[in-house]
Amino acid sequence: MQPLQYISDHTGKHTAVVIPISDWENIVRKYADLKLLEQETIKENPSSRQYTMGDFAGALAPERADALLKHVEQSRNEWDRDI
């Protein structure tokens, strides 16, 4: 069993725990209701679902996308020039 990782707030209070996926899979096998709970949570909370690039198609106006791309390219050129 791998060690757990704790997430703390600015006061040091533990607010969450991260467990290795292999440990989570073992727990889910032992307690099948957890898998159902996980699936229900994903349905209720779409922000926890996995997104693909297609989910974001058209989310940004082409003009804005071009301006952002130009800015990134300019920044990259400045970075390369200064190195």
RAKA-V406864 format. One line per field, one symbol per residue. ss: DSSP state (2 for helix, 1 for strand, 0 for the rest). phi: phi as a letter, one per 20 degrees, with the letter a starting at -180 (. if undefined). psi: psi as a letter, one per 30 degrees, with the letter a starting at -180 (. if undefined). Layout:
ss = ???
phi = ???
psi = ???
This chain:
ss = 00001111000001111100222222222202222222222222022200002222000002222222222222222222220
phi = .efedddcefenffdacddggfffffffffcgffffffffffffcgfefeddfffdfnfcfgfffffffffffffffffffee
psi = klllkkklafffkkflkkkkeeeeeeeeeeiffeeeeeeeeeefiffflklleffgkgfkkeeeeeeeeeeeeeeeeeeeef.
